[in-house]
Amino acid sequence: MAKKDYDKTLFRLLSILTKLSNNECPTTKELAEEFNVSIRTIQKDIAERLCNFPITKDKQKRLIFFDGFSIRRTVLDEDELMFLNLALSQFDDVDDIDKIQQRIFQKLVHVQFSNPYFIKQDDIEDIDVDSPKIELLERLIKEHAVAILEFQETKKYVELYKITNYDGFWYIFGKDQSDNKIKTFLLSSVNKIISTDKYHSLSDNEINLLLNKTHSAFFADGSNFEVVVKVYPEIAHYFEKKEFLETQKIIQKYTDGSLEVSFQVSHDEDVDNIIKSWLPHIEVVKPERFRRKVINELKTYLQKIDYRTN
C-alpha cells in the first residue's frame, strides 16, 4: 500500500472510530459518501481492518459500538489502538497470529468494557437500508414524489411522506390517491416501487404534524375521536411519569390516587394494546361503543379459557 493510500486509510479508520465513540451511528452508505469510497470498502473496513473493535449494527442497520464500550475507556487512545491494530495485521503469515491478535485486543479493548445499564428494546423488523429498493424510496421521499407501489395483486399511486415503524414493523406513510386518504402501507408487502413525474406539495413540517397524530399502523385519516380511561391507583404513577401516546392528557386526579386520562385517536387499535396491557387496573369510560367492545372481548376470552379447563 502506497504511503498516500495508507494515510487516507488510516484517516478514514480513525474517523470511523471517532464517529462510533461519539455515538453518531453512521451507516455504511453515509461513510462511503463522506470518504468518497465504495460501500464495499467500508464493509471491508468494518469486517477486516476494524474487526478487533466491538462494532455491531442496531435495528436500523446503523453502525454502533456494543453497549457500554467507548474508545475513551480503553487503556490506549484511538491513535495507539489503530497503530497496534495495523501493526499486528502485518503478521498474517505467522502461525496462530489471529488468536494472538484476538487475545491482545480483548485485554486492551475490553479491560473496562462494563455497562451498569440494561435497556430492553422491542424487536424491530430488519430493514436493508443499503438495498436499491430502500435507496430509491428514500430519494423519492426527499423529492416529495408520487410513486407507484406495486403489491402482489394490485398497485397504488401514493404521495410518499415517510418510512415509519409501528410495533416493530416498517411501513410507508403516505396519501393513497385513489381515495385521497393518508394511510400506512406495509413495506415488506411492496414488491416494487416505480417513480413517476408527479410530486406533492406537502411540506416536511406538515408531514411531521400528521405523524404526531398517528399512534399505530391502523391510522385512519379524518376519523379522530376521544377515548377516556380511568387509571386505578396501582398504576397511576406510570401514566403521570410517561405519555403513552402523544395526545395523552390527564384530565382529572381523584383523592384515592386514580386518574382520568384522555387520548385522541383515529382507530381503536391506537389505544387498544395500551388498555389491555394494563388490565385489570384500567377501565374504559368512553366512548361506550369501545367500552362494550373491550368488555365483550374479555368475556369471549374467559369463556374460551373456561371451556378449555373444563
C-alpha positions as CSV (number, residue, x, y, z in Angstrom):
1,M,0.0,0.0,0.0
2,A,1.5,3.4,-1.0
3,K,2.0,5.9,1.8
4,K,-0.6,8.2,0.4
5,D,-3.2,5.4,0.3
6,Y,-2.1,4.3,3.7
7,D,-2.6,7.8,5.1
8,K,-6.1,8.0,3.6
9,T,-7.0,4.6,5.0
10,L,-5.6,5.5,8.4
11,F,-7.5,8.8,8.5
12,R,-10.8,7.0,7.4
13,L,-10.4,4.3,10.0
14,L,-9.7,6.8,12.8
15,S,-12.6,8.9,11.7
16,I,-15.0,5.9,11.8
17,L,-13.8,5.0,15.3
18,T,-14.3,8.6,16.4
19,K,-17.8,8.7,15.0
20,L,-18.7,5.5,16.7
21,S,-17.2,6.7,20.0
22,N,-19.3,9.9,19.7
23,N,-22.5,7.9,19.1
24,E,-23.0,9.3,15.7
25,C,-24.3,5.9,14.4
26,P,-23.4,6.2,10.7
27,T,-24.5,3.8,8.0
28,T,-22.1,2.2,5.6
29,K,-23.7,4.3,2.8
30,E,-23.1,7.6,4.7
31,L,-19.5,6.7,5.4
32,A,-18.9,5.7,1.8
33,E,-20.3,9.0,0.6
34,E,-18.3,11.0,3.2
35,F,-14.9,9.4,2.3
36,N,-15.6,9.0,-1.4
37,V,-15.1,5.3,-1.4
38,S,-17.4,2.3,-2.3
39,I,-19.8,0.7,0.2
40,R,-17.7,-2.4,-0.3
41,T,-14.6,-0.6,1.0
42,I,-16.4,0.5,4.2
43,Q,-17.7,-3.0,4.7
44,K,-14.1,-4.3,4.4
45,D,-13.0,-1.6,6.9
46,I,-15.5,-2.9,9.5
47,A,-15.2,-6.6,8.7
48,E,-11.4,-6.8,8.4
49,R,-9.4,-3.6,9.3
50,L,-11.5,-2.9,12.4
51,C,-12.5,-6.4,13.2
52,N,-10.9,-6.3,16.7
53,F,-13.2,-3.5,17.8
54,P,-16.7,-4.4,19.2
55,I,-18.7,-2.9,16.3
56,T,-22.2,-4.0,15.5
57,K,-25.4,-2.7,13.9
58,D,-28.6,-1.5,15.5
59,K,-32.1,-2.4,14.3
60,Q,-31.9,0.4,11.7
61,K,-28.6,-1.1,10.3
62,R,-26.6,1.9,11.7
63,L,-23.1,1.1,13.0
64,I,-22.6,1.3,16.7
65,F,-20.2,0.1,19.4
66,F,-21.6,-2.7,21.7
67,D,-23.4,-1.2,24.7
68,G,-21.1,0.1,27.3
69,F,-17.9,0.3,25.1
70,S,-16.1,3.6,24.4
71,I,-12.7,4.3,23.0
72,R,-12.2,6.7,25.9
73,R,-12.4,3.8,28.4
74,T,-9.6,1.7,26.9
75,V,-6.0,1.7,28.1
76,L,-4.8,3.1,24.8
77,D,-6.1,6.1,22.9
78,E,-7.5,6.0,19.3
79,D,-4.2,6.6,17.6
80,E,-2.4,4.0,19.7
81,L,-5.1,1.4,19.2
82,M,-5.1,2.0,15.5
83,F,-1.4,1.7,15.2
84,L,-1.3,-1.6,17.2
85,N,-4.2,-2.9,15.1
86,L,-2.5,-2.1,11.8
87,A,0.9,-3.3,13.0
88,L,-0.5,-6.7,14.1
89,S,-2.2,-7.0,10.7
90,Q,1.2,-7.2,9.0
91,F,1.9,-10.6,10.6
92,D,-0.9,-12.5,8.9
93,D,1.5,-15.2,7.7
94,V,2.6,-16.1,11.3
95,D,1.1,-19.3,12.7
96,D,-1.8,-18.6,15.1
97,I,-1.3,-14.8,14.8
98,D,-5.1,-14.3,14.6
99,K,-5.6,-16.0,18.0
100,I,-2.8,-13.8,19.5
101,Q,-4.3,-10.7,18.0
102,Q,-7.6,-11.5,19.5
103,R,-6.2,-12.1,22.9
104,I,-4.3,-8.8,22.9
105,F,-7.3,-6.8,21.8
106,Q,-9.6,-8.5,24.3
107,K,-7.2,-7.4,27.1
108,L,-6.8,-3.9,25.8
109,V,-10.2,-3.1,24.4
110,H,-12.4,-4.9,26.9
111,V,-10.4,-4.0,30.1
112,Q,-13.1,-1.6,31.2
113,F,-15.9,-2.8,28.9
114,S,-18.7,-3.0,31.5
115,N,-22.1,-1.4,31.4
116,P,-24.2,-0.9,34.5
117,Y,-27.4,-0.3,32.5
118,F,-29.6,-2.8,30.8
119,I,-32.2,-1.5,28.4
120,K,-34.5,-4.0,26.8
121,Q,-35.7,-2.9,23.3
122,D,-38.6,-4.3,21.4
123,D,-37.8,-6.5,18.4
124,I,-37.7,-4.4,15.2
125,E,-38.1,-5.9,11.8
126,D,-34.8,-5.9,9.9
127,I,-34.6,-3.3,7.1
128,D,-31.8,-3.3,4.5
129,V,-31.1,0.4,4.2
130,D,-28.5,-0.2,1.5
131,S,-30.8,-2.1,-0.8
132,P,-31.8,-0.5,-4.1
133,K,-35.5,-0.5,-3.1
134,I,-34.9,1.4,0.1
135,E,-32.4,3.8,-1.5
136,L,-35.0,4.6,-4.2
137,L,-37.7,5.1,-1.6
138,E,-35.5,7.4,0.5
139,R,-34.7,9.5,-2.6
140,L,-38.3,9.8,-3.7
141,I,-39.4,10.8,-0.2
142,K,-36.8,13.5,-0.1
143,E,-38.1,14.7,-3.5
144,H,-41.7,14.8,-2.3
145,A,-42.6,12.4,-5.1
146,V,-45.7,10.5,-6.0
147,A,-44.8,6.8,-6.8
148,I,-46.5,3.6,-7.9
149,L,-46.4,1.0,-5.2
150,E,-46.8,-2.5,-6.7
151,F,-48.2,-5.2,-4.4
152,Q,-48.9,-8.9,-5.2
153,E,-52.4,-8.3,-6.7
154,T,-52.7,-4.5,-7.0
155,K,-50.9,-1.2,-7.4
156,K,-51.4,2.2,-5.9
157,Y,-50.4,5.8,-6.7
158,V,-49.1,7.2,-3.4
159,E,-47.8,10.5,-2.2
160,L,-44.7,9.4,-0.3
161,Y,-44.2,11.1,3.1
162,K,-42.1,9.0,5.4
163,I,-40.8,5.5,6.3
164,T,-42.3,4.7,9.7
165,N,-42.1,1.9,12.3
166,Y,-45.1,0.7,14.4
167,D,-44.8,-2.2,16.8
168,G,-41.5,-3.3,15.2
169,F,-42.8,-3.3,11.6
170,W,-41.8,-0.9,8.8
171,Y,-44.4,1.0,6.8
172,I,-44.6,3.6,4.1
173,F,-46.6,6.6,5.3
174,G,-48.4,8.5,2.5
175,K,-51.6,9.5,0.8
176,D,-53.4,7.0,-1.4
177,Q,-54.5,9.0,-4.4
178,S,-57.3,6.5,-5.2
179,D,-59.4,7.8,-2.2
180,N,-57.2,10.8,-1.2
181,K,-56.7,9.3,2.3
182,I,-53.4,9.1,4.3
183,K,-52.6,5.5,5.1
184,T,-49.7,3.2,6.0
185,F,-48.5,0.5,3.6
186,L,-46.6,-2.5,5.0
187,L,-43.1,-2.1,3.5
188,S,-42.4,-5.8,3.2
189,S,-45.5,-6.3,1.1
190,V,-44.4,-3.8,-1.5
191,N,-42.9,-5.7,-4.4
192,K,-41.8,-2.8,-6.5
193,I,-41.6,1.0,-6.3
194,I,-41.9,2.9,-9.6
195,S,-41.1,6.6,-9.8
196,T,-43.4,9.0,-11.7
197,D,-43.1,12.6,-12.9
198,K,-45.5,13.8,-10.3
199,Y,-44.8,15.4,-6.9
200,H,-46.8,16.6,-3.9
201,S,-46.7,20.0,-2.2
202,L,-46.9,18.9,1.5
203,S,-44.1,20.4,3.5
204,D,-41.9,18.5,5.9
205,N,-43.5,20.4,8.8
206,E,-47.0,19.5,7.7
207,I,-45.9,15.8,7.4
208,N,-44.4,15.8,10.9
209,L,-47.7,17.3,12.3
210,L,-49.6,14.4,10.6
211,L,-47.2,11.9,12.1
212,N,-47.6,13.3,15.6
213,K,-51.3,12.4,15.3
214,T,-50.6,8.8,14.4
215,H,-50.2,6.1,17.1
216,S,-50.3,2.9,15.1
217,A,-50.3,1.4,11.7
218,F,-54.1,1.4,11.8
219,F,-54.1,5.2,11.4
220,A,-57.4,6.2,9.8
221,D,-57.3,9.6,8.1
222,G,-60.1,12.0,9.1
223,S,-61.6,9.9,11.9
224,N,-60.2,11.2,15.2
225,F,-62.2,10.6,18.3
226,E,-61.6,10.7,22.1
227,V,-61.0,7.7,24.4
228,V,-61.3,8.3,28.1
229,V,-60.0,5.8,30.6
230,K,-59.9,5.5,34.4
231,V,-56.5,4.5,35.6
232,Y,-56.5,2.9,39.1
233,P,-54.1,3.9,41.9
234,E,-51.9,0.8,41.4
235,I,-50.6,2.0,38.1
236,A,-51.4,5.8,38.1
237,H,-47.8,6.8,38.7
238,Y,-46.8,5.2,35.3
239,F,-49.2,7.5,33.5
240,E,-48.1,10.5,35.4
241,K,-44.4,9.9,34.5
242,K,-44.9,8.9,30.9
243,E,-47.1,9.9,28.0
244,F,-48.0,6.6,26.3
245,L,-49.4,8.5,23.3
246,E,-48.6,12.0,22.0
247,T,-52.2,13.1,22.7
248,Q,-52.4,11.7,26.3
249,K,-53.8,14.2,28.8
250,I,-54.6,13.7,32.5
251,I,-58.0,15.4,32.8
252,Q,-58.7,14.6,36.5
253,K,-56.9,13.3,39.6
254,Y,-59.0,11.6,42.3
255,T,-58.4,11.6,46.1
256,D,-57.9,7.8,46.0
257,G,-54.9,8.2,43.7
258,S,-56.7,7.2,40.5
259,L,-56.6,9.2,37.3
260,E,-58.9,10.0,34.4
261,V,-56.9,10.1,31.2
262,S,-57.9,11.0,27.6
263,F,-56.4,10.1,24.2
264,Q,-57.2,11.5,20.8
265,V,-57.0,8.5,18.4
266,S,-58.1,7.7,14.9
267,H,-58.6,3.9,15.4
268,D,-59.4,1.6,18.3
269,E,-56.1,-0.2,17.8
270,D,-54.2,3.1,18.6
271,V,-55.1,2.6,22.3
272,D,-56.3,-1.0,22.4
273,N,-52.9,-2.5,23.3
274,I,-52.2,0.1,26.0
275,I,-55.5,-0.7,27.7
276,K,-55.1,-4.4,27.6
277,S,-51.5,-4.3,28.8
278,W,-52.6,-2.6,32.0
279,L,-55.6,-4.8,32.8
280,P,-57.1,-5.2,35.4
281,H,-56.0,-1.8,36.7
282,I,-57.6,0.3,33.9
283,E,-61.1,0.9,32.7
284,V,-62.6,2.4,29.5
285,V,-65.0,5.2,30.4
286,K,-65.9,6.3,26.9
287,P,-66.9,6.0,24.1
288,E,-69.5,3.5,25.2
289,R,-69.0,1.6,21.9
290,F,-65.4,1.0,22.7
291,R,-66.1,0.2,26.3
292,R,-68.6,-2.5,25.3
293,K,-66.1,-3.9,22.7
294,V,-63.4,-4.4,25.3
295,I,-65.9,-6.0,27.8
296,N,-67.2,-8.4,25.1
297,E,-63.6,-9.4,24.1
298,L,-62.8,-10.1,27.7
299,K,-66.0,-12.2,28.1
300,T,-65.2,-14.2,25.0
301,Y,-61.6,-14.8,26.2
302,L,-62.9,-16.0,29.6
303,Q,-65.4,-18.3,28.0
304,K,-62.7,-19.9,25.9
305,I,-60.4,-20.4,28.9
306,D,-63.3,-21.8,30.9
307,Y,-64.1,-24.2,28.1
308,R,-60.5,-25.5,27.9
309,T,-60.2,-26.0,31.6
310,N,-63.4,-28.0,31.7
